[in-house]
């Protein structure tokens, strides 16, 4: 499947959904195993999300989730693919997505080289 295609982006969004499902499994497993430490860690992560409700923080959370899945698979995405999947607020690539690119650099997101 060629990257950047509609089918690839649909597949990528599906993968993000699978990651969310996996997080639910972790939570349910912690409940089943009476793993209060894991539940506490999940609670702390949720508290951290509540403190950071701006669009930028939601984007960072999405980027980190996608980064984790790409790190596991060894794949890389183009900046445009990432922008489309996270619904980046400024989809005009006039400046090469410079703000998004800077966030990716700070988060060590695995970007493919652009053309």
RODOMAR-59008 format. One record per residue: residue in three letters; z, y negated, x of N, C-alpha, C in turn. Coordinates in pm, whole numbers, padded with zeros to 5 digits, always signed. Example, Ala and Ser with C-alpha at 12.3 -4.5 7.8 and 13.67 -1.06 7.14 Angstrom:
BEGIN
ALA+00780+00569+01319+00780+00450+01230+00780+00330+01320;SER+00708+00225+01285+00714+00106+01367+00787-00003+01290;
//
This chain:
BEGIN
UNK+00000+00117+00086+00000+00000+00000+00000-00123+00090;UNK-00095-00212+00069-00107-00332+00150+00003-00431+00114;UNK+00067-00488+00218+00173-00584+00192+00115-00711+00133;UNK+00193-00778+00051+00151-00903-00011+00074-00884-00140;UNK+00039-00762-00174-00033-00738-00298+00065-00737-00415;UNK+00011-00753-00532+00095-00752-00653+00169-00619-00664;UNK+00100-00509-00633+00161-00376-00641+00276-00365-00541;UNK+00257-00418-00421+00362-00413-00319+00483-00495-00362;UNK+00459-00614-00419+00570-00697-00463+00645-00632-00578;UNK+00571-00568-00670+00634-00497-00781+00721-00384-00726;UNK+00668-00314-00626+00741-00206-00562+00866-00260-00491;UNK+00852-00376-00429+00966-00438-00359+01075-00476-00457;UNK+01036-00532-00569+01136-00568-00671+01205-00443-00724;UNK+01128-00335-00740+01185-00208-00785+01287-00159-00682;UNK+01255-00177-00554+01345-00133-00448+01476-00212-00452;UNK+01466-00343-00476+01587-00425-00488+01672-00373-00604;UNK+01607-00333-00713+01680-00274-00826+01750-00146-00786;UNK+01685-00067-00701+01747+00057-00652+01868+00027-00565;UNK+01859-00080-00486+01973-00119-00403+02091-00158-00492;UNK+02063-00231-00598+02170-00268-00692+02232-00143-00754;UNK+02148-00047-00789+02198+00078-00846+02286+00151-00745;UNK+02246+00147-00619+02325+00212-00514+02463+00146-00501;UNK+02466+00013-00512+02594-00058-00507+02684-00014-00624;UNK+02624+00007-00738+02701+00056-00854+02758+00195-00825;UNK+02679+00279-00760+02726+00413-00725+02846+00405-00631;UNK+02840+00313-00536+02952+00296-00442+03078+00259-00518;UNK+03064+00167-00612+03179+00124-00691+03234+00239-00774;UNK+03147+00310-00843+03192+00422-00927+03253+00534-00844;UNK+03198+00556-00727+03254+00657-00637+03395+00617-00593;UNK+03413+00488-00566+03546+00440-00527+03646+00462-00640;UNK+03602+00439-00762+03690+00463-00877+03722+00612-00888;UNK+03619+00696-00883+03640+00841-00895+03732+00896-00786;UNK+03721+00838-00666+03801+00886-00553+03932+00811-00535;UNK+03962+00723-00631+04085+00642-00622+04095+00572-00487;UNK+03981+00520-00441+03973+00453-00311+04001+00303-00330;UNK+04130+00270-00332+04168+00132-00360+04120+00037-00249;UNK+04110+00086-00128+04063+00001-00018+03919-00043-00044;UNK+03833+00050-00086+03693+00017-00115+03685-00078-00235;UNK+03766-00052-00337+03765-00138-00455+03812-00279-00417;UNK+03912-00287-00331+03961-00416-00284+03850-00490-00208;UNK+03776-00418-00122+03666-00479-00047+03559-00532-00142;UNK+03528-00455-00244+03429-00499-00343+03480-00624-00414;UNK+03607-00624-00451+03667-00740-00516+03661-00865-00430;UNK+03689-00849-00301+03681-00963-00209+03539-01016-00201;UNK+03442-00926-00200+03301-00968-00196+03265-01046-00322;UNK+03315-01002-00437+03288-01071-00563+03353-01209-00562;UNK+03476-01218-00510+03543-01348-00499+03462-01443-00412;UNK+03407-01390-00305+03326-01473-00215+03203-01524-00289;UNK+03143-01441-00373+03026-01484-00451+03063-01594-00549;UNK+03182-01585-00608+03225-01687-00703+03242-01823-00637;UNK+03280-01824-00512+03299-01950-00439+03165-02012-00401;UNK+03060-01933-00397+02930-01981-00353+02828-01957-00464;UNK+02817-02055-00552+02729-02034-00667+02600-02114-00658;UNK+02580-02187-00550+02457-02266-00541+02337-02175-00523;UNK+02220-02229-00550+02096-02152-00537+02080-02099-00395;UNK+02116-02181-00297+02101-02139-00157+02184-02014-00128;UNK+02305-02010-00180+02389-01893-00155+02338-01770-00227;UNK+02283-01788-00347+02222-01674-00417+02102-01624-00340;UNK+02024-01717-00285+01910-01675-00204+01956-01599-00080;UNK+02060-01648-00015+02111-01579+00103+02159-01438+00068;UNK+02225-01425-00045+02271-01292-00088+02152-01200-00111;UNK+02048-01252-00175+01927-01170-00196+01862-01133-00064;UNK+01853-01231+00024+01790-01207+00155+01868-01101+00232;UNK+02000-01110+00230+02082-01011+00301+02068-00872+00241;UNK+02057-00864+00109+02038-00734+00044+01906-00672+00087;UNK+01801-00753+00085+01669-00704+00125+01668-00670+00273;UNK+01736-00752+00354+01744-00726+00498+01805-00590+00525;UNK+01910-00558+00451+01978-00430+00472+01884-00313+00445;UNK+01806-00324+00337+01714-00214+00305+01602-00206+00408;UNK+01555-00321+00456+01449-00319+00558+01501-00267+00691;UNK+01623-00302+00725+01683-00250+00849+01690-00098+00845;UNK+01723-00042+00729+01731+00104+00716+01594+00169+00730;UNK+01491+00104+00673+01358+00165+00674+01277+00126+00797;UNK+01319+00023+00868+01246-00024+00986+01125-00110+00951;UNK+01113-00149+00824+01001-00231+00780+01027-00378+00807;UNK+00919-00456+00798+00927-00601+00808+00844-00660+00695;UNK+00881-00780+00652+00808-00849+00547+00754-00980+00601;UNK+00648-01030+00537+00601-01164+00568+00690-01264+00495;UNK+00687-01385+00540+00767-01489+00476+00723-01509+00331;UNK+00593-01496+00304+00541-01512+00168+00593-01401+00076;UNK+00597-01277+00124+00649-01167+00043+00793-01193+00003;UNK+00873-01235+00102+01013-01264+00074+01025-01377-00027;UNK+00949-01484-00008+00955-01599-00098+00922-01559-00242;UNK+00823-01473-00259+00785-01431-00393+00891-01343-00458;UNK+00950-01253-00381+01049-01161-00437+01177-01234-00478;UNK+01219-01332-00398+01344-01403-00432+01318-01527-00517;UNK+01193-01547-00558+01155-01666-00637+01198-01795-00567;UNK+01155-01808-00443+01188-01925-00362+01150-02052-00438;UNK+01237-02151-00435+01221-02272-00516+01098-02354-00480;UNK+01053-02348-00357+00938-02427-00313+00828-02332-00269;UNK+00745-02289-00365+00643-02190-00334+00517-02251-00273;UNK+00520-02380-00243+00405-02442-00175+00423-02420-00026;UNK+00341-02336+00034+00360-02303+00175+00302-02407+00270;UNK+00293-02533+00225+00233-02638+00308+00297-02646+00446;UNK+00427-02623+00451+00496-02632+00579+00531-02494+00635;UNK+00469-02390+00581+00496-02255+00630+00632-02202+00589;UNK+00684-02251+00476+00816-02209+00429+00923-02234+00536;UNK+00920-02352+00596+01009-02380+00710+01157-02363+00678;UNK+01199-02408+00560+01341-02395+00525+01379-02248+00510;UNK+01295-02172+00441+01321-02029+00424+01315-01958+00558;UNK+01221-01996+00641+01206-01936+00774+01333-01959+00858;UNK+01390-02078+00847+01513-02110+00921+01630-02024+00873;UNK+01641-02005+00741+01746-01918+00687+01728-01776+00740;UNK+01604-01729+00739+01574-01594+00787+01612-01579+00935;UNK+01587-01682+01012+01621-01678+01154+01772-01665+01172;UNK+01849-01743+01096+01995-01738+01106+02049-01602+01063;UNK+01985-01541+00961+02032-01413+00908+01969-01293+00979;UNK+01883-01322+01077+01812-01217+01154+01733-01126+01061;UNK+01662-01186+00967+01579-01113+00873+01453-01064+00945;UNK+01415-00937+00924+01299-00881+00993+01166-00931+00936;UNK+01116-01042+00992+00990-01099+00946+00872-01048+01026;UNK+00763-01023+00953+00635-00991+01018+00577-01123+01065;UNK+00501-01116+01171+00432-01236+01217+00328-01275+01114;UNK+00318-01404+01087+00218-01453+00994+00084-01464+01065;UNK-00020-01479+00984-00155-01486+01040-00172-01595+01138;
//
